[in-house]
Amino acid sequence: MERLINIDNGGTLTDIVVGSGADFTFTKTLTTPVDLSQCLFDAMTKASTQLFGESNLAELLHSTTHIRYSSTQGTNALVERKGPLIGLITDDPTLAETLRSVEQKNGLFDDLIGNRVAVVNADESPEQLARDLVAEINRLTTAGAERLVVAATSLEREHLYKRTMLKNFPRHLLGSVPILFSREFASDTNRTRQIWSGILNSFLHPTVERFLYSAEHRLRAYKVKNPLLIYRNDGASSRVAKSVALKTYSSGPRGGLEGTRALSEAYGLKNVLMIDVGGTTTDVGAVADSTISSDRRGSVQGVGISYEMSNVHSFGVGGSSIITVRDGKITVGPESVGAAPGPACFGFGGTQATITDVNLLLGVLDPETYLNGEMALDAERSRAVITKTVADPLGISLEEALIRMEETYSGRLAEAFAALLISGQETTIAAFGGGGPMSACAAARSVGVNHVLVPRLAAVFSAYGISFSDIAQSYETDVTGFTPVAIDTAKAVMRLDAARDMFQEGHDIDDCELQWSDLVEDGSEILSLKAVFRLPHPVLDGGSPTATTPAVTSGTREVRSSATQIDTVSVYLLDEQKPGATASGPAIVEGPFFTARVPLGWNLAVSNAGDLLLTDSIRS
């Protein structure tokens, strides 16, 4: 069986799963935001130690067929608006208002572009057009534009702008301010959607580009033959040079959804909602009847784009989201302390409170066993920060502040997935990510959900979900009004394009599946082709044994349940439980790199696969 490496890079922690057949090794490491390639290699080095008993990165790389990588960096960058300023060049004086009209709630246009819009009349003489373009590009870059998007009313005009720019600007100057031509970037029948795709890609591109090419350069030093593959938000993977930044947006959560689909099939669950609680965001999505909810034309923060995307929604509430007081009320996110400086308890200089600090002081987290004992937590730092930023401003005790912060956080988490619940249908929440198991039961109970499933690989579950991806490329041609002969010609051209691209991916077209389909969109007939090269997928076991036994405790922990009450609760190590083990809350379950909180009234059971099944006995 081929060895495959799957990596999910988050804002705070980076996860790695190394799989070969049914065997999986996994670990986590801190994200290194200054150089994201560093945490990639840190994770692989740690995994090599687990596999070989000593650090041997070269051996791991040379025994691996593919490295598949996904990142939340693009998602986090857009949530926090951390990216380049964009300039827009057009011949349509109404375009800015048209683009604003589709996303007035988020202010995305004003945050990314603002007043950096140039309207250039394309009907002028070539000399005047050149002068106008030079003047407007200079004005936009002086106003701070770091990347430019050209969106003209026709393909011919965009080509005219392009020829004029290339003629009047030296290539090395254009390269310093990259320019994207919207009609060349994406094929779409909807013009507004097409332009937004170009804008968003331009914003996301630098975040993705810097890391990926740095990582490829470092891999070449190890003489790695197989290229780094990027996991995309459509569930497929491809080489760095064969993908675009926009397709990496929310790619990590798509991995989580693929894993959630595998859970739904293994356990025979009709409706499953995933909540993937990372450091900066919580990502939610739905699987119904083993089908991932997705759109042929996806959306990013409410803005339609030209590419397929799963229906994943990202909310600014995660383990490193800042909890503070605004206007006399406790608020959560969307700002995050990230991995640097991280939560106050990390001891890296953090001065803002997070749910990680709260759970440490509540007693949910053991400061000695956090991240499998690889990072000691400092409770005194958490106590000082929460007192200063929350308790004192509200004029309440630290204990009361902790309870209110936890309730606010659980409420925000519930808001993230409540809209996806289907009235009258039983739903199971698949809770994963580093923070999902800690808060899932409280959030589920608040919206009437009785079942929570925490996979044993919860802490790295999105990375595990990448294991279900294949290498693929997609193509579309508008064949409206084409004769049968012209359609056959279009098919031949598309197949040649697929053969070229899949060859560059390292695979012969005859070894690929060709999936043809005909679509109708906005009155146009679209011919679609997807070329797929299959990679090995894991098999996930489900179900629980008929016979049950009491779960074996490993000790107790003092956990605060109110401002005036501390409970002594049992602690269970998940990997020490046999399938069929059961217990009742309140309890703490320590899994590999995660902690699950089981509140009073919830029952826990361990499945055949070692997953944690939680049921609310009060409501069920």
Long-range contacts (C-beta under 8 A, 24 or more apart in sequence): 1-536, 2-65, 2-66, 2-535, 2-536, 3-63, 3-64, 3-65, 4-64, 4-65, 4-66, 4-67, 4-68, 4-467, 4-535, 4-536, 5-44, 5-47, 5-60, 5-64, 5-66, 5-67, 5-68, 6-68, 6-69, 6-231, 6-255, 6-463, 6-464, 6-466, 6-467, 7-40, 7-43, 7-44, 7-67, 7-68, 7-69, 7-70, 7-463, 7-466, 8-70, 8-71, 8-72, 8-252, 8-255, 8-460, 8-462, 8-463, 8-466, 9-36, 9-39, 9-40, 9-69, 9-70, 9-71, 9-72, 9-73, 9-252, 10-71, 10-72, 10-252, 10-278, 10-279, 10-280, 11-72, 11-73, 11-76, 11-278, 11-279, 11-280, 11-281, 11-318, 11-320, 11-336, 11-338, 11-339, 12-278, 12-279, 12-280, 12-318, 12-319, 12-320, 12-336, 12-338, 12-339, 12-342, 12-434, 13-278, 13-279, 13-339, 13-434, 14-39, 14-40, 14-42, 14-43, 15-43, 15-459, 15-460, 15-462, 15-463, 16-43, 16-44, 16-46, 16-47, 16-460, 16-463, 17-457, 17-460, 17-463, 17-464, 17-466, 17-467, 18-47, 18-51, 18-60, 18-64, 19-464, 19-467, 19-538, 21-536, 21-538, 22-538, 22-539, 24-457, 24-464, 24-538, 25-50, 25-51, 26-457, 26-459, 26-460, 26-463, 26-464, 26-592, 26-593, 27-460, 27-593, 28-371, 28-434, 28-459, 28-460, 28-593, 30-339, 30-342, 31-279, 31-338, 31-339, 32-339, 32-340, 33-338, 33-339, 33-340, 34-340, 35-211, 35-214, 36-71, 36-73, 36-210, 36-211, 36-214, 36-215, 37-211, 37-214, 37-215, 37-218, 40-69, 40-215, 41-218, 57-222, 58-222, 61-219, 61-222, 61-224, 62-222, 62-223, 62-224, 64-226, 65-226, 66-226, 66-229, 66-237, 66-535, 67-219, 67-224, 67-226, 67-228, 67-229, 68-229, 68-230, 68-231, 68-237, 68-466, 68-469, 69-212, 69-215, 69-228, 69-229, 69-230, 69-231, 70-230, 70-231, 70-248, 70-251, 70-252, 70-254, 70-255, 70-462, 70-463, 70-466, 71-208, 71-211, 71-248, 71-251, 71-252, 72-250, 72-252, 72-253, 72-278, 72-280, 72-281, 73-207, 73-208, 73-211, 74-204, 74-207, 74-208, 74-245, 74-248, 74-249, 74-250, 74-251, 75-249, 75-250, 75-252, 75-253, 75-281, 75-283, 75-314, 76-280, 76-281, 76-336, 76-338, 77-203, 77-204, 77-207, 78-200, 78-203, 78-204, 78-249, 78-300, 78-301, 79-280, 79-281, 79-314, 79-316, 79-334, 80-280, 80-316, 80-334, 80-335, 80-336, 81-111, 81-112, 82-207, 83-112, 83-203, 83-204, 83-206, 83-207, 84-146, 84-147, 84-202, 84-203, 84-206, 85-112, 85-113, 85-114, 85-116, 85-143, 85-144, 85-145, 85-146, 85-147, 86-112, 86-113, 86-116, 86-145, 86-146, 86-147, 86-148, 86-149, 86-199, 86-202, 86-203, 87-113, 87-116, 87-117, 87-118, 87-137, 87-140, 87-141, 87-143, 87-145, 87-147, 87-148, 87-149, 88-113, 88-116, 88-117, 88-118, 88-148, 88-149, 88-151, 88-199, 89-118, 89-120, 89-133, 89-136, 89-137, 89-140, 89-148, 89-149, 89-150, 89-151, 89-161, 90-117, 90-118, 90-119, 90-120, 90-150, 90-151, 90-152, 90-153, 91-119, 91-120, 91-121, 91-122, 91-152, 91-153, 91-157, 92-119, 92-151, 92-152, 92-153, 93-119, 95-119, 95-151, 95-195, 98-192, 99-192, 99-195, 99-196, 99-199, 102-192, 102-196, 102-302, 102-303, 102-304, 103-301, 103-302, 103-303, 105-302, 106-301, 106-302, 106-303, 108-301, 108-302, 108-303, 112-199, 112-200, 112-203, 113-199, 115-143, 116-140, 116-143, 116-144, 116-145, 120-161, 122-152, 122-157, 122-160, 122-161, 126-164, 129-160, 129-164, 130-164, 130-167, 130-168, 133-161, 133-164, 133-165, 133-168, 134-168, 134-169, 137-165, 137-169, 137-177, 141-177, 145-177, 146-177, 146-206, 147-177, 147-178, 147-179, 147-180, 147-202, 147-203, 147-205, 147-206, 148-177, 148-178, 148-179, 148-180, 148-202, 149-179, 149-180, 149-182, 149-195, 149-198, 149-199, 149-202, 150-179, 150-180, 150-181, 150-182, 151-182, 151-195, 151-198, 152-183, 155-183, 158-182, 158-183, 158-184, 178-202, 178-205, 185-244, 186-305, 186-306, 186-307, 187-306, 187-476, 187-477, 187-478, 188-297, 188-306, 189-478, 189-521, 189-522, 189-523, 189-524, 189-526, 190-297, 190-304, 190-306, 190-522, 192-304, 193-297, 193-304, 193-305, 193-306, 194-306, 196-300, 196-303, 196-304, 196-305, 197-246, 197-305, 197-306, 197-307, 200-246, 200-249, 200-300, 200-303, 200-305, 201-244, 201-245, 201-246, 204-245, 204-246, 204-248, 204-249, 205-244, 205-245, 207-245, 208-245, 208-248, 209-245, 212-240, 213-240, 216-240, 226-506, 227-506, 229-471, 231-255, 231-466, 231-469, 233-298, 233-307, 233-308, 233-309, 233-310, 233-312, 234-294, 234-307, 234-308, 234-309, 234-310, 234-472, 234-474, 235-292, 235-310, 235-468, 235-469, 236-469, 236-470, 236-471, 236-472, 236-473, 236-532, 237-466, 237-469, 237-470, 237-471, 237-472, 237-535, 238-471, 238-472, 238-473, 238-505, 239-504, 239-505, 241-504, 242-473, 242-501, 242-504, 242-505, 246-300, 246-305, 246-307, 247-307, 249-300, 249-309, 250-283, 250-300, 250-309, 250-310, 250-312, 250-314, 252-276, 252-278, 252-283, 252-462, 253-283, 253-285, 253-310, 253-312, 253-314, 253-462, 254-309, 254-310, 254-312, 254-465, 255-462, 255-463, 255-464, 255-465, 255-466, 255-469, 256-283, 256-285, 256-432, 256-433, 256-461, 256-462, 256-465, 257-285, 257-287, 257-292, 257-310, 257-312, 257-465, 258-292, 258-465, 258-466, 258-468, 258-469, 259-430, 259-432, 259-455, 259-457, 259-461, 259-462, 259-464, 259-465, 259-468, 260-285, 260-287, 260-292, 260-430, 260-465, 261-287, 261-290, 261-291, 261-292, 261-468, 262-465, 262-468, 262-538, 262-540, 263-430, 263-453, 263-455, 263-540, 263-542, 263-611, 264-290, 265-290, 265-540, 265-542, 266-540, 266-541, 266-542, 266-543, 266-609, 267-428, 267-453, 267-542, 267-543, 267-607, 268-542, 269-428, 269-453, 270-425, 270-426, 271-422, 271-425, 271-426, 271-427, 271-428, 272-427, 272-428, 272-429, 272-430, 272-453, 273-417, 273-420, 273-421, 273-427, 273-428, 273-429, 273-430, 273-449, 274-429, 274-430, 274-432, 275-413, 275-416, 275-417, 275-429, 275-430, 275-431, 275-432, 275-433, 275-436, 275-440, 275-443, 276-432, 276-433, 276-436, 276-461, 276-462, 277-317, 277-318, 277-319, 277-413, 277-431, 277-432, 277-433, 277-434, 277-435, 277-436, 277-438, 277-439, 278-318, 278-319, 278-433, 278-434, 278-435, 279-318, 279-319, 279-320, 279-336, 279-338, 279-339, 279-434, 279-435, 280-316, 280-318, 280-320, 280-321, 280-336, 280-338, 281-314, 281-315, 281-316, 281-317, 281-318, 281-334, 281-336, 282-314, 282-315, 282-317, 282-318, 282-413, 282-416, 282-433, 282-435, 282-436, 283-312, 283-313, 283-314, 283-315, 284-312, 284-313, 284-315, 284-416, 284-417, 284-420, 285-310, 285-311, 285-312, 285-313, 285-420, 286-311, 286-420, 288-422, 296-519, 296-521, 308-474, 313-416, 315-412, 315-415, 315-416, 317-409, 317-412, 317-413, 317-416, 318-433, 318-435, 319-343, 319-354, 319-355, 319-356, 319-433, 319-434, 319-435, 320-354, 320-356, 321-354, 321-355, 322-352, 322-353, 322-354, 323-352, 323-353, 323-354, 323-355, 323-358, 323-390, 323-405, 323-408, 323-409, 324-352, 324-353, 324-389, 324-390, 325-389, 325-390, 325-393, 325-394, 328-394, 330-390, 330-394, 330-404, 330-405, 330-408, 331-408, 332-408, 332-409, 332-412, 333-412, 343-382, 344-378, 344-381, 344-382, 344-384, 344-385, 345-377, 345-378, 345-379, 345-381, 345-382, 346-375, 346-377, 346-378, 347-377, 347-378, 347-381, 350-381, 350-385, 351-385, 351-389, 352-385, 352-389, 353-382, 353-385, 353-386, 353-389, 353-390, 353-405, 355-405, 355-406, 355-409, 355-435, 355-438, 355-439, 356-435, 357-381, 357-382, 357-385, 357-386, 358-382, 358-386, 358-402, 358-405, 358-406, 358-409, 359-406, 359-438, 359-595, 359-597, 361-386, 361-398, 361-402, 361-560, 362-402, 362-406, 362-559, 362-560, 363-557, 363-558, 363-559, 363-560, 363-566, 364-438, 364-559, 364-588, 364-595, 364-597, 365-438, 365-595, 366-557, 366-590, 366-595, 369-590, 370-595, 371-593, 372-592, 372-593, 397-563, 399-560, 399-563, 399-564, 400-563, 402-560, 402-563, 403-560, 403-562, 403-563, 406-439, 406-442, 409-439, 410-439, 410-442, 410-443, 410-446, 411-443, 411-446, 413-439, 413-440, 413-443, 414-443, 414-444, 414-446, 414-447, 417-443, 417-447, 418-447, 421-447, 421-448, 421-449, 426-450, 426-451, 427-451, 428-452, 428-453, 429-453, 430-454, 430-455, 431-458, 432-457, 432-458, 432-459, 432-461, 432-462, 432-594, 433-458, 433-459, 433-461, 433-462, 434-459, 434-593, 434-594, 436-594, 437-589, 437-591, 437-594, 437-595, 437-596, 437-597, 437-612, 438-594, 438-595, 438-596, 438-597, 439-597, 440-596, 440-614, 441-585, 441-597, 441-598, 441-599, 441-602, 441-614, 441-616, 442-597, 442-599, 444-616, 445-599, 445-601, 445-616, 445-618, 445-619, 448-619, 449-616, 450-615, 450-616, 450-619, 450-620, 451-613, 451-614, 451-615, 451-616, 451-620, 452-613, 452-614, 453-611, 453-612, 453-613, 453-614, 454-589, 454-591, 454-594, 454-596, 454-611, 454-612, 454-614, 455-609, 455-611, 455-612, 456-574, 456-575, 456-591, 456-592, 456-609, 456-610, 456-611, 456-612, 457-592, 458-591, 458-594, 458-596, 459-591, 459-592, 459-593, 459-594, 460-593, 464-538, 467-537, 467-538, 468-537, 468-538, 469-535, 470-532, 470-533, 470-534, 470-535, 471-502, 471-505, 471-507, 471-532, 471-533, 471-535, 472-530, 472-531, 472-532, 472-533, 473-498, 473-501, 473-502, 473-505, 473-530, 473-531, 474-528, 474-529, 474-530, 474-531, 475-528, 475-529, 475-530, 475-531, 476-526, 476-527, 476-528, 476-529, 477-526, 477-527, 478-524, 478-525, 478-526, 478-527, 479-525, 479-526, 479-527, 480-523, 480-524, 480-525, 481-525, 482-525, 487-527, 490-527, 491-516, 491-527, 491-529, 494-527, 494-529, 495-529, 498-529, 498-531, 501-531, 502-531, 502-533, 505-533, 507-533, 540-609, 541-608, 541-609, 542-607, 542-608, 542-609, 543-607, 543-608, 544-579, 544-580, 544-605, 544-606, 544-607, 544-608, 544-613, 545-579, 545-580, 545-608, 546-580, 547-580, 548-580, 548-581, 548-582, 548-605, 549-578, 549-580, 549-581, 549-582, 550-581, 550-582, 550-583, 551-577, 551-581, 551-582, 551-583, 551-604, 551-606, 552-576, 552-577, 552-581, 553-583, 554-590, 557-588, 559-586, 559-588, 559-597, 561-586, 561-600, 572-604, 574-606, 574-610, 574-612, 575-610, 577-606, 577-610, 578-606, 579-606, 579-607, 579-608, 579-609, 579-610, 580-605, 580-606, 581-605, 581-606, 582-606, 584-617
